Amino acid sequence: MTLIGEQTPAAPAGDLIKDGSDAGFMADVIEASRIQPVIVDFWATWCGPCKQLTPVLEKVVTAMNGAVKLVKIDVDKNPAFAGQLRVQSIPTVYAFVDGQPVDGFQGALPESQVKQFIDKLAGPPPASEIDQVLELARESMELNDIGGAAQAYAHALQMDQTNLKAIGGLARCYLAGGDNERAAEVVALAPADAKDPDLDAARATLALADGAVSETAPLEQALAANPGDHQARFDLAGARAGQGRFGEAADLLLDIIAADRTWNDEAARKQLLVVFEAAGLSSEVTRAGRRRLSSILFS
C-alpha cells in the first residue's frame, strides 16, 4: 500500500515483461493475475504481424509502470495452453484477471488501440497525493468542518501554489469564517482569467459582500411598511448574500422577479445569477432557485 507522500518506484521491465512457457503458465499467468492483470501475447518467430505487435505491447505495458504484466508465449515451443484457449491465429492476446481470461483480441493493432485495451484492463490511475488532500478537504467542507477543510486546502497549496481548487477552496473557508479580507488575498493568488467552480464561487461571494449594507433593520422595516419596495428587497438580498445566506438572498430576488421581472433593467435576475455562482452551481440553493425561476418565467 502506497502512503501519502511516498513515490511509487518504477518497476523494472524484467518484472513486468517476461517470456513464458507452458510449464510456468500457472504461476506466471493464472496465479499472478490474482494480484494484478496479466496480458498474454501468443506469438511465433515466423509471424510478421507478431513482430509489429509485440514491441507495441512492451512499450505500453512498460509505460503503465506496474499496473499490468505481459507474458509472451511462443506457440511453436509451448502449444499446450494456446490449444486450450483455442488460439487459431497469431498474434492473439488474452487478458487475465483473477485467474480467468476476461478480454482479448487478434491481429496487430495500432498503439492507440493497444493502449485503450490496456487502460481499460488496468482501470483508472491511482489518485495523486494532492488529489487525495483535495478530496479530504472537500469531504471536510461537506461535513461543515471548516477548520479541517482549511488545513487540508492550505496543505494542498503548499504542495502546489498554483492549484486552482486549493485556492478557491481555501478562500471559501475564509468566507465561511467571515474573514473576507483573507479570502480576497487568497483569491488574488489565481490569475484573473483562471476558472474553477470554487474559485468562481469565492469571487462571486466577495463581489456580493463588497456592495452589501451591514445594517439590515432599516431595510426590513421599509419592506414591512411597503412590501412593494423592490429596492429595499434588492438591498436586503445583497446583505443576506454578503452574509453567506444565499438561500434567503435568492428568495428575495425571486420575489422581485415574480412581481416585476423587468424592474431596474432586470437587476434582480442578474444578481440572482451571481448568487447562484456564489452558492455553487450544483448546490441545492441553485437547483431550487432555478426551478422557481423557470416556474416564474414560463408560467
C-alpha positions in Angstrom: 0.0 0.0 0.0 1.4 3.4 -1.0 1.1 6.0 1.7 0.6 9.7 1.1 3.9 11.4 0.4 5.6 8.2 -0.9 6.6 7.9 -4.6 5.9 4.6 -6.4 9.2 3.4 -7.8 9.3 2.5 -11.5 9.0 -1.3 -11.8 11.9 -2.9 -13.7 11.0 -4.1 -17.2 12.1 -7.6 -16.2 9.4 -7.7 -13.6 6.7 -6.6 -16.0 7.6 -8.4 -19.2 8.8 -12.0 -19.4 9.0 -14.9 -21.8 6.5 -17.5 -20.6 6.1 -21.2 -21.1 3.6 -24.0 -20.7 5.4 -25.1 -17.6 5.3 -21.7 -16.0 1.8 -20.7 -17.2 0.0 -21.4 -13.9 2.4 -19.3 -11.9 3.2 -16.5 -14.4 -0.4 -16.0 -15.6 -3.1 -17.7 -13.6 -1.7 -17.1 -10.1 -0.1 -13.7 -11.0 -3.4 -12.4 -12.4 -4.9 -12.8 -8.9 -2.6 -9.9 -7.8 -2.7 -7.7 -11.0 -3.9 -8.1 -14.6 -1.7 -10.2 -16.8 -1.6 -9.8 -20.6 -0.6 -12.9 -22.6 0.9 -12.5 -26.1 0.7 -15.6 -28.1 3.2 -15.3 -31.0 5.7 -17.2 -33.1 9.1 -16.3 -34.6 7.8 -16.7 -38.2 4.8 -14.4 -37.7 5.2 -11.0 -39.3 2.3 -9.2 -37.5 3.7 -10.5 -34.2 6.9 -8.6 -34.9 4.8 -5.4 -35.2 2.5 -6.0 -32.2 4.9 -7.3 -29.5 7.1 -4.2 -29.4 3.9 -2.1 -29.0 2.7 -4.3 -26.2 6.0 -4.0 -24.5 6.1 -0.2 -24.8 2.5 0.3 -23.5 3.0 -2.2 -20.6 6.2 -0.5 -19.6 4.6 2.9 -19.6 1.9 1.6 -17.2 4.6 1.3 -14.5 3.5 -2.0 -12.9 -0.3 -1.7 -13.4 -0.2 -4.8 -15.6 2.2 -7.5 -16.6 3.0 -9.0 -20.0 3.8 -12.7 -20.6 4.9 -13.7 -24.1 4.3 -17.3 -25.2 5.9 -18.7 -28.3 3.2 -21.1 -29.6 5.6 -23.3 -31.5 7.6 -24.1 -28.4 4.6 -24.0 -26.0 1.4 -25.3 -27.7 -0.5 -26.6 -24.7 -2.2 -23.5 -23.3 -2.5 -22.0 -26.8 -4.5 -25.1 -27.7 -6.7 -24.9 -24.5 -7.5 -21.3 -25.2 -8.3 -22.2 -28.9 -5.7 -19.8 -30.3 -6.3 -20.3 -34.1 -4.3 -17.4 -35.5 -1.5 -15.3 -34.2 -0.8 -12.8 -32.8 -3.6 -13.5 -30.2 -3.7 -11.5 -27.0 -5.6 -12.5 -23.9 -6.0 -10.5 -20.7 -6.3 -12.5 -17.4 -7.8 -11.2 -14.1 -8.3 -13.3 -11.0 -7.2 -16.4 -12.9 -9.6 -16.1 -15.8 -9.4 -14.7 -19.3 -11.6 -11.5 -19.4 -10.8 -9.9 -22.7 -8.6 -10.3 -25.8 -8.0 -9.5 -29.5 -6.4 -11.0 -32.6 -4.0 -9.4 -35.1 -1.7 -6.4 -34.9 -3.4 -3.3 -33.6 -2.1 0.3 -33.7 -0.6 1.6 -30.5 -3.7 3.8 -29.7 -6.0 0.8 -29.6 -3.5 -1.3 -27.6 -3.3 1.5 -25.1 -7.1 1.7 -24.9 -7.2 -2.1 -24.4 -4.7 -2.0 -21.5 -6.1 1.2 -19.9 -9.5 -0.5 -19.7 -7.9 -3.5 -18.1 -5.8 -1.6 -15.6 -8.5 0.8 -14.6 -8.1 4.4 -13.6 -4.7 5.6 -12.3 -4.3 6.0 -8.6 -5.1 9.4 -7.2 -2.1 11.6 -6.8 -1.1 12.9 -3.3 -2.5 16.4 -3.9 -5.8 14.8 -5.3 -6.1 12.9 -2.0 -5.6 16.0 0.0 -8.1 18.0 -2.0 -10.7 15.1 -1.6 -10.1 15.2 2.1 -10.7 19.0 2.1 -13.9 18.6 0.0 -15.3 16.0 2.4 -14.5 18.2 5.4 -16.4 21.1 3.8 -19.4 18.8 3.2 -19.3 17.9 6.9 -19.1 21.6 7.7 -15.7 21.0 9.3 -14.4 24.4 8.1 -11.2 24.2 10.2 -10.3 20.8 8.9 -11.0 21.8 5.3 -8.9 25.0 5.6 -5.9 22.9 6.9 -6.3 20.5 4.0 -6.6 23.2 1.4 -3.6 25.1 2.9 -1.6 21.8 2.7 -2.5 21.4 -0.9 -1.4 25.0 -1.6 2.0 24.2 0.0 2.3 21.4 -2.5 1.2 23.5 -5.5 0.9 27.2 -5.1 -1.0 27.4 -8.4 -3.6 24.8 -7.8 -7.0 26.5 -8.5 -9.1 24.1 -6.5 -6.9 24.7 -3.4 -7.0 28.5 -3.9 -10.8 28.5 -4.4 -11.4 26.1 -1.6 -9.3 27.9 1.0 -10.9 31.2 0.0 -14.3 29.7 0.6 -13.2 28.5 4.0 -12.2 32.1 5.0 -15.5 33.4 3.7 -17.4 30.8 5.8 -15.5 32.1 8.8 -16.4 35.7 8.0 -12.8 36.7 7.1 -13.4 38.3 3.7 -10.1 40.1 3.7 -8.1 36.9 3.9 -10.4 35.3 1.3 -9.6 38.2 -1.1 -5.9 37.7 -0.5 -6.1 34.0 -1.4 -8.3 34.6 -4.5 -5.6 37.1 -5.7 -3.2 34.2 -5.9 -5.0 32.9 -9.0 -4.7 34.6 -12.4 -7.6 36.9 -13.2 -8.8 34.7 -16.1 -8.5 31.4 -14.2 -11.7 29.4 -14.0 -12.7 26.8 -11.3 -16.1 26.3 -9.6 -14.8 27.0 -6.1 -12.7 30.0 -7.2 -15.7 31.4 -9.2 -17.9 31.0 -6.1 -15.4 32.8 -3.9 -15.1 35.7 -6.3 -18.9 35.9 -6.6 -19.3 35.9 -2.8 -16.7 38.6 -2.4 -18.4 40.7 -5.1 -21.8 40.3 -3.3 -20.2 41.2 0.1 -18.4 44.2 -1.3 -21.6 46.0 -2.2 -23.7 44.8 0.7 -25.0 47.0 3.5 -24.2 45.9 7.1 -27.3 47.2 8.8 -30.4 45.4 7.7 -33.0 46.6 10.2 -34.0 49.7 8.2 -34.5 47.6 5.1 -36.7 45.1 6.9 -38.7 48.0 8.4 -39.1 49.5 4.9 -40.4 46.2 3.5 -42.8 45.8 6.4 -44.2 49.2 5.7 -44.2 48.7 1.9 -44.0 45.1 0.5 -43.7 46.5 -3.0 -40.4 48.4 -2.3 -38.2 46.4 -4.7 -35.1 48.5 -4.0 -35.3 47.7 -0.2 -35.8 44.0 -1.1 -32.9 44.1 -3.5 -30.6 45.7 -1.0 -31.7 43.2 1.7 -30.9 40.4 -0.7 -27.5 41.8 -1.2 -26.9 42.0 2.6 -28.1 38.4 3.0 -25.8 37.2 0.2 -22.9 39.1 1.7 -23.5 37.2 4.9 -23.4 33.9 3.0 -27.2 33.4 3.4 -27.6 32.6 -0.2 -31.0 30.8 0.1 -32.6 33.8 1.7 -31.0 36.1 -0.9 -32.2 34.0 -3.8 -35.8 34.0 -2.4 -35.8 37.8 -2.1 -34.6 38.3 -5.6 -37.1 35.7 -6.9 -39.9 37.7 -5.2 -38.8 40.7 -7.2 -38.7 38.8 -10.4 -42.2 37.3 -9.7 -43.6 40.8 -9.1 -41.8 42.7 -11.9 -39.2 40.7 -13.9 -38.0 43.8 -15.8 -37.5 46.0 -12.7 -34.4 48.2 -12.9 -33.2 46.6 -16.2 -33.6 43.1 -14.8 -31.3 43.8 -11.9 -32.9 41.1 -9.8 -32.3 38.4 -12.4 -28.7 39.4 -13.0 -28.0 39.5 -9.3 -29.7 36.1 -8.8 -27.2 34.6 -11.3 -24.3 35.9 -9.1 -25.9 34.4 -6.0 -26.2 31.1 -7.8 -22.5 31.2 -8.7 -21.6 32.1 -5.1 -23.7 29.3 -3.7 -22.2 26.8 -6.2 -23.9 25.9 -9.4 -24.6 22.3 -8.2 -25.8 23.5 -4.8 -29.4 22.9 -3.5 -29.8 26.7 -3.4 -29.1 27.0 -7.1 -31.2 24.0 -8.1 -34.2 25.1 -6.1 -33.7 28.7 -7.3 -33.6 27.7 -10.9 -36.7 25.6 -10.6 -38.6 28.5 -9.1 -37.2 30.9 -11.7 -38.3 28.6 -14.5 -41.8 28.5 -13.0 -41.9 32.3 -12.8 -40.7 32.9 -16.3 -42.8 30.2 -18.0 -46.0 30.5 -16.1 
